[in-house]
Amino acid sequence: MTADNQSLGASARYKLRLFVTGSTPRSTRAIENMQKICDENLEGQYDLEIIDVYQNPEATRDLQIIATPTLVKILPEPLRRIIGDLSDKERVLAGLNLAPVGAAKNRLP
């Protein structure tokens, strides 16, 4: 477990929703990228719900989803949205309020 993950506390858990449109290459890439980021940085401290807006269009209303893929971080607050295929790992980590793995090692005292 990284120092950043330890600072989340035992009860902190990320609740994430990834809105995609079918099995397009962009949706598939977003799912793969997000699963990898979660596995590497949250180590089981997350719930990732993948919502296909074709199969569940009403799910977009509450969170006002207008583009896909869109990742919504519901918990911990504040609510954040990241739009795109999530290939920019640093941008995703910043949106989740996480430092990239190894960032603590590279910091000067």
Secondary structure as GFF3:
##gff-version 3
##sequence-region A 1 109
A	DSSP	alpha_helix	3	6	.	.	.	ID=ss1
A	DSSP	beta_strand	14	20	.	.	.	ID=ss2
A	DSSP	alpha_helix	25	41	.	.	.	ID=ss3
A	DSSP	beta_strand	46	52	.	.	.	ID=ss4
A	DSSP	alpha_helix	59	63	.	.	.	ID=ss5
A	DSSP	beta_strand	70	75	.	.	.	ID=ss6
A	DSSP	beta_strand	80	83	.	.	.	ID=ss7
A	DSSP	alpha_helix	89	95	.	.	.	ID=ss8
A	DSSP	alpha_helix	103	106	.	.	.	ID=ss9
###
